[in-house]
């Protein structure tokens, strides 16, 4: 039986789009914006700390931002307007 693996989205800003090939080994790249030089990637939660350390060591990575989706409120009950 398959189990669902918890994943986190990272937004990675790079100096040049040609470096996206080297980032494929860290996770699943979903979207690349070549004009603004950033990419969106999903990684497993169990490897999050290690991956962030490795990405910050790379010279072509300018910034790494983790998605704030897990911090959002997802319970929409009792939202009636009176």
Backbone torsions as a table, in degrees:
resi	resn	phi	psi	omega
1	UNK	NA	136.6	178.9
2	UNK	-81.3	143.1	174.9
3	UNK	-114.2	151.4	-179.1
4	UNK	-81.8	128.6	-179.8
5	UNK	-95.1	130.5	177.6
6	UNK	-70.3	131.9	-177.9
7	UNK	-130.2	158.7	179.4
8	UNK	-129.2	142.3	177.8
9	UNK	-93.2	134.6	175.1
10	UNK	-118.2	139.8	171.3
11	UNK	-105.7	120.0	-175.5
12	UNK	-116.2	123.1	177.1
13	UNK	-95.4	129.9	-175.8
14	UNK	-124.5	162.0	-179.2
15	UNK	-77.3	-31.8	-178.7
16	UNK	-146.8	141.2	-179.7
17	UNK	-64.7	-18.3	-179.3
18	UNK	-67.3	-14.9	-178.8
19	UNK	-83.4	-2.9	-177.4
20	UNK	-64.5	-27.3	177.9
21	UNK	-62.9	-36.9	-179.3
22	UNK	-72.8	-20.4	-179.8
23	UNK	-86.8	-11.0	-178.1
24	UNK	-61.0	-28.7	-177.2
25	UNK	-70.7	-15.1	-178.2
26	UNK	-87.7	-20.9	-178.8
27	UNK	175.9	-166.0	-176.8
28	UNK	-96.0	114.2	179.4
29	UNK	-81.2	125.9	-176.4
30	UNK	-99.0	-43.5	-175.6
31	UNK	-145.1	141.8	176.4
32	UNK	-125.8	127.2	174.1
33	UNK	-108.2	100.8	-174.3
34	UNK	-72.4	-31.9	-178.1
35	UNK	-73.1	-36.7	179.5
36	UNK	-97.5	-1.9	173.3
37	UNK	60.1	55.0	172.7
38	UNK	-143.1	160.5	176.1
39	UNK	-142.0	155.0	179.3
40	UNK	-108.6	132.1	-174.7
41	UNK	-139.7	143.5	174.0
42	UNK	-106.6	134.8	176.6
43	UNK	-131.8	158.6	178.0
44	UNK	-71.8	143.5	-178.3
45	UNK	-64.5	-31.2	-178.6
46	UNK	-69.5	-19.3	178.3
47	UNK	-107.9	14.3	-174.4
48	UNK	-63.2	-50.7	-177.3
49	UNK	-61.6	-46.7	-179.3
50	UNK	-62.3	-43.0	-178.4
51	UNK	-65.5	-42.1	178.7
52	UNK	-62.0	-40.2	177.5
53	UNK	-63.0	-44.2	-178.2
54	UNK	-67.7	-39.1	-179.4
55	UNK	-67.1	-37.1	-179.2
56	UNK	-71.0	-20.0	177.6
57	UNK	-77.5	-21.9	-176.2
58	UNK	-73.7	136.3	-175.7
59	UNK	-72.7	-27.2	-177.2
60	UNK	-87.8	-2.7	177.5
61	UNK	-93.8	122.5	-179.0
62	UNK	-95.1	-31.3	-178.3
63	UNK	-159.8	146.4	175.9
64	UNK	-128.7	125.2	-179.4
65	UNK	-121.8	129.0	176.9
66	UNK	-88.1	146.1	-178.7
67	UNK	-68.5	142.2	179.3
68	UNK	-98.1	18.5	-176.8
69	UNK	-61.4	-38.3	-177.6
70	UNK	-69.2	-18.8	179.5
71	UNK	-86.8	-11.6	-178.9
72	UNK	-74.4	148.1	176.6
73	UNK	-75.1	128.1	-177.1
74	UNK	-114.3	3.1	179.6
75	UNK	-95.3	112.6	-176.3
76	UNK	-109.3	16.0	176.0
77	UNK	-77.4	158.4	-177.3
78	UNK	59.7	40.4	177.0
79	UNK	-110.3	33.0	-179.8
80	UNK	-75.0	143.2	-179.9
81	UNK	-97.6	128.8	-179.1
82	UNK	-104.7	NA	NA
